[in-house]
Amino acid sequence: MRANRPCAPSTQRGAAALIVVVVLFFILAMVTAYAGRNLIFEQRTSINNQRATQAFEAAEAGLEFAVSQLGGGRVDAVCTPTTDTTQATFRDRHLTQDANGLFTLTGGQATLKPTCMLLTGGPTCSCPATTAPALAEPVGLTPAFQLRFDPTAQPGVVRVTSTGCSSIGTQCYAASTKGQADAVAETSVLLALNSALARPPAAAITARGSVEINHHTVTVSNDDVPSSGVTIDAGGPIQHTDYARLLSIPGSPGLNSLRANDPSLSAMTPDRMFLSTFGMDRVTYRSQPAVVRVTCNGACDAAIAGAVSANPGRIVWVEGSATIDNNLVLGSSATPVMLVLQGDLTVAANLNMVGMLYLHAQSGSNVWNTTAGSTLIEGAVVTEGNLTFNGAPAIRFDPNVLRTISTKQGSMVRVPGSWRDFQAGS
């Protein structure tokens, strides 16, 4: 019989390999766990950045919303345009301006913070007139913003602060039932009034070319001492003035109130006159938020009246010659009308307008036909061409009306260098 022998060393080498494999698997598991931890951290960082960006973009959207709404017309409780004359404009609802154009917050305006949710199908907003904003909160995460207005000591300038939230929360909507939003951002900017009338005229009628009274009893009056009582200021001759009824400063003859062949007017082109009056070129002026455009081709008194009624304080730009054959009352001393007419004017009814009428040069001339009724313009009339009267309207210079247009009407624009952003609560 053979005696049992111990196993040879070569038969035990698998034990060492097993230990090495186990160690390698342990190291691999540690590396995998560490990589997973980094992946989770990066995902959380990415989500946080996404939410912070959403909040910031929502705040920026709020500033753009404020700029557009402050140049708009009447709005209802959900910030949409309306023709309801019981509703105020967005600007009048949230801000008050004094006679010098200084913005203030009166009554409960400080609590009227317009708020919007940015839904997939479009924004849903609340622009309350007397109470805090009210929104129906949707299911899920919905970015939102809320606006605040802070008056400054400079006339025509207000600071708008927009608080943006990645999802609607108490930071952007105090009545929210969803608690605090995950991310909040605030941006603010100074908005200044870009006046609808940069350079108010100093005469009841200002014409770049000649003025033809045309044997009609046109009544022109100006009893304003600072403007020297000038009734008609023309770049060319003023013809047939014997038929006009000219009323100037008490004690001053009417004929002395005429200023014909004014070189400062005759030297200007129509474009230059427009720029001098409004402070910007036609294309820019026509496309600003505060302008509402009306297209006319004949009778358009209803369209003009509707535009003025739905948009108090806005500039009404009429494209084409206009005929008014129904009685109209446009504007008031508190809310005068800035009416820009791109053509000739025919009035066949009673027209009473408080504001300023600016007539574009139509083939180098402007024709004003008054065929029926009475026409009274309280404010001023400015024409780019040769003005010809066919009828007997009345124009009365009113510096207070022009001052109101100049200091209170126009678009709100960003003041360069005034934008800033900061974390809410910092």
RAGIVEN-V460829 format. One record per residue. N is the residue number from 1. RES is the residue in three letters. SS is DSSP state (hx for helix, st for strand, lp for the rest). PHI is phi as a letter, one per 20 degrees, with the letter a starting at -180 (NA if undefined). Layout:
# RAGIVEN-V460829
n;res;ss;phi
N;RES;SS;PHI
N;RES;SS;PHI
This chain:
# RAGIVEN-V460829
n;res;ss;phi
1;MET;lp;NA
2;ARG;lp;e
3;ALA;lp;f
4;ASN;lp;f
5;ARG;lp;d
6;PRO;lp;f
7;CYS;lp;f
8;ALA;lp;f
9;PRO;hx;g
10;SER;hx;f
11;THR;hx;f
12;GLN;hx;d
13;ARG;lp;f
14;GLY;hx;f
15;ALA;hx;f
16;ALA;hx;f
17;ALA;hx;f
18;LEU;hx;f
19;ILE;hx;f
20;VAL;hx;f
21;VAL;hx;f
22;VAL;hx;f
23;VAL;hx;f
24;LEU;hx;f
25;PHE;hx;f
26;PHE;hx;f
27;ILE;hx;f
28;LEU;hx;f
29;ALA;hx;f
30;MET;hx;f
31;VAL;hx;f
32;THR;hx;f
33;ALA;hx;f
34;TYR;hx;f
35;ALA;hx;f
36;GLY;hx;f
37;ARG;hx;f
38;ASN;hx;f
39;LEU;hx;f
40;ILE;hx;f
41;PHE;hx;f
42;GLU;hx;f
43;GLN;hx;f
44;ARG;hx;f
45;THR;hx;f
46;SER;hx;f
47;ILE;hx;f
48;ASN;hx;f
49;ASN;hx;f
50;GLN;hx;f
51;ARG;hx;f
52;ALA;hx;f
53;THR;hx;f
54;GLN;hx;g
55;ALA;hx;f
56;PHE;hx;f
57;GLU;hx;f
58;ALA;hx;f
59;ALA;hx;f
60;GLU;hx;f
61;ALA;hx;f
62;GLY;hx;f
63;LEU;hx;f
64;GLU;hx;f
65;PHE;hx;f
66;ALA;hx;f
67;VAL;hx;f
68;SER;hx;f
69;GLN;hx;f
70;LEU;hx;f
71;GLY;lp;d
72;GLY;lp;e
73;GLY;lp;e
74;ARG;st;f
75;VAL;st;c
76;ASP;lp;e
77;ALA;lp;f
78;VAL;lp;d
79;CYS;lp;m
80;THR;lp;d
81;PRO;st;g
82;THR;lp;b
83;THR;lp;e
84;ASP;lp;f
85;THR;lp;f
86;THR;lp;e
87;GLN;lp;e
88;ALA;lp;e
89;THR;st;f
90;PHE;hx;g
91;ARG;hx;f
92;ASP;hx;f
93;ARG;hx;f
94;HIS;hx;d
95;LEU;lp;c
96;THR;st;c
97;GLN;st;d
98;ASP;lp;e
99;ALA;lp;f
100;ASN;lp;e
101;GLY;lp;n
102;LEU;lp;f
103;PHE;st;f
104;THR;st;b
105;LEU;lp;d
106;THR;lp;d
107;GLY;lp;l
108;GLY;lp;e
109;GLN;hx;f
110;ALA;hx;f
111;THR;hx;e
112;LEU;lp;e
113;LYS;lp;e
114;PRO;lp;g
115;THR;st;c
116;CYS;st;c
117;MET;st;d
118;LEU;st;e
119;LEU;st;e
120;THR;lp;f
121;GLY;lp;e
122;GLY;st;p
123;PRO;st;f
124;THR;st;d
125;CYS;st;c
126;SER;st;c
127;CYS;lp;c
128;PRO;lp;f
129;ALA;lp;e
130;THR;lp;c
131;THR;lp;c
132;ALA;lp;f
133;PRO;lp;f
134;ALA;lp;c
135;LEU;lp;c
136;ALA;lp;e
137;GLU;lp;f
138;PRO;lp;e
139;VAL;lp;e
140;GLY;lp;n
141;LEU;lp;e
142;THR;lp;c
143;PRO;lp;g
144;ALA;st;b
145;PHE;st;b
146;GLN;st;c
147;LEU;st;d
148;ARG;st;c
149;PHE;st;d
150;ASP;st;c
151;PRO;st;f
152;THR;lp;d
153;ALA;lp;e
154;GLN;lp;d
155;PRO;lp;g
156;GLY;lp;m
157;VAL;st;c
158;VAL;st;c
159;ARG;st;e
160;VAL;st;d
161;THR;st;d
162;SER;st;d
163;THR;st;d
164;GLY;st;d
165;CYS;st;c
166;SER;lp;f
167;SER;lp;b
168;ILE;lp;f
169;GLY;lp;b
170;THR;lp;f
171;GLN;lp;f
172;CYS;lp;d
173;TYR;lp;b
174;ALA;lp;g
175;ALA;lp;e
176;SER;lp;f
177;THR;lp;e
178;LYS;lp;e
179;GLY;lp;m
180;GLN;lp;e
181;ALA;lp;f
182;ASP;lp;f
183;ALA;lp;c
184;VAL;st;c
185;ALA;st;c
186;GLU;st;c
187;THR;st;c
188;SER;st;b
189;VAL;st;b
190;LEU;st;e
191;LEU;st;d
192;ALA;st;c
193;LEU;st;f
194;ASN;st;e
195;SER;st;g
196;ALA;lp;f
197;LEU;lp;b
198;ALA;lp;f
199;ARG;lp;c
200;PRO;lp;f
201;PRO;lp;f
202;ALA;lp;d
203;ALA;lp;b
204;ALA;lp;f
205;ILE;st;c
206;THR;st;c
207;ALA;st;c
208;ARG;lp;f
209;GLY;lp;d
210;SER;lp;e
211;VAL;st;c
212;GLU;st;d
213;ILE;lp;f
214;ASN;lp;m
215;HIS;lp;m
216;HIS;lp;d
217;THR;lp;e
218;VAL;lp;f
219;THR;st;d
220;VAL;st;c
221;SER;st;c
222;ASN;lp;b
223;ASP;lp;d
224;ASP;lp;e
225;VAL;lp;f
226;PRO;lp;g
227;SER;lp;e
228;SER;lp;m
229;GLY;lp;m
230;VAL;lp;f
231;THR;lp;e
232;ILE;st;c
233;ASP;st;d
234;ALA;st;c
235;GLY;lp;f
236;GLY;lp;c
237;PRO;lp;f
238;ILE;st;d
239;GLN;st;d
240;HIS;lp;l
241;THR;hx;f
242;ASP;hx;f
243;TYR;hx;e
244;ALA;lp;e
245;ARG;st;d
246;LEU;st;d
247;LEU;st;c
248;SER;lp;c
249;ILE;lp;f
250;PRO;lp;g
251;GLY;lp;n
252;SER;lp;d
253;PRO;lp;g
254;GLY;hx;f
255;LEU;hx;f
256;ASN;hx;f
257;SER;hx;e
258;LEU;st;e
259;ARG;st;c
260;ALA;lp;e
261;ASN;lp;l
262;ASP;lp;f
263;PRO;hx;f
264;SER;hx;f
265;LEU;hx;e
266;SER;hx;f
267;ALA;lp;f
268;MET;lp;e
269;THR;lp;e
270;PRO;hx;g
271;ASP;hx;f
272;ARG;hx;f
273;MET;hx;f
274;PHE;hx;f
275;LEU;hx;f
276;SER;hx;f
277;THR;hx;f
278;PHE;hx;d
279;GLY;lp;m
280;MET;lp;b
281;ASP;lp;f
282;ARG;hx;f
283;VAL;hx;f
284;THR;hx;f
285;TYR;hx;f
286;ARG;hx;f
287;SER;hx;e
288;GLN;lp;f
289;PRO;lp;g
290;ALA;lp;e
291;VAL;st;e
292;VAL;st;d
293;ARG;st;d
294;VAL;st;c
295;THR;st;e
296;CYS;lp;c
297;ASN;lp;b
298;GLY;st;o
299;ALA;st;f
300;CYS;lp;b
301;ASP;hx;f
302;ALA;hx;f
303;ALA;hx;f
304;ILE;hx;f
305;ALA;hx;f
306;GLY;hx;f
307;ALA;hx;f
308;VAL;hx;f
309;SER;hx;f
310;ALA;hx;e
311;ASN;lp;c
312;PRO;lp;f
313;GLY;lp;n
314;ARG;lp;e
315;ILE;st;e
316;VAL;st;d
317;TRP;st;d
318;VAL;st;d
319;GLU;st;e
320;GLY;lp;o
321;SER;lp;f
322;ALA;st;d
323;THR;st;d
324;ILE;st;d
325;ASP;lp;c
326;ASN;lp;c
327;ASN;lp;g
328;LEU;st;c
329;VAL;st;c
330;LEU;st;d
331;GLY;lp;m
332;SER;lp;b
333;SER;lp;f
334;ALA;lp;f
335;THR;lp;c
336;PRO;lp;f
337;VAL;st;d
338;MET;st;d
339;LEU;st;d
340;VAL;st;d
341;LEU;st;d
342;GLN;st;e
343;GLY;lp;q
344;ASP;lp;e
345;LEU;st;c
346;THR;st;c
347;VAL;st;d
348;ALA;st;c
349;ALA;lp;a
350;ASN;lp;f
351;LEU;st;c
352;ASN;st;c
353;MET;st;c
354;VAL;st;d
355;GLY;st;q
356;MET;st;c
357;LEU;st;d
358;TYR;st;d
359;LEU;st;d
360;HIS;lp;f
361;ALA;lp;f
362;GLN;st;d
363;SER;lp;l
364;GLY;lp;n
365;SER;st;b
366;ASN;st;c
367;VAL;st;d
368;TRP;st;d
369;ASN;st;d
370;THR;st;d
371;THR;st;e
372;ALA;st;b
373;GLY;lp;m
374;SER;lp;d
375;THR;st;c
376;LEU;st;c
377;ILE;st;d
378;GLU;st;d
379;GLY;st;q
380;ALA;st;a
381;VAL;st;c
382;VAL;st;c
383;THR;st;c
384;GLU;lp;e
385;GLY;lp;d
386;ASN;st;e
387;LEU;st;e
388;THR;st;c
389;PHE;st;e
390;ASN;st;c
391;GLY;lp;q
392;ALA;lp;c
393;PRO;lp;f
394;ALA;st;c
395;ILE;st;c
396;ARG;st;d
397;PHE;st;f
398;ASP;lp;c
399;PRO;hx;f
400;ASN;hx;f
401;VAL;hx;f
402;LEU;hx;f
403;ARG;hx;f
404;THR;hx;f
405;ILE;hx;f
406;SER;hx;f
407;THR;hx;e
408;LYS;hx;c
409;GLN;lp;d
410;GLY;st;p
411;SER;st;e
412;MET;st;e
413;VAL;st;c
414;ARG;st;f
415;VAL;lp;e
416;PRO;lp;g
417;GLY;lp;n
418;SER;lp;e
419;TRP;lp;f
420;ARG;st;b
421;ASP;st;c
422;PHE;st;a
423;GLN;lp;f
424;ALA;lp;g
425;GLY;lp;n
426;SER;lp;e
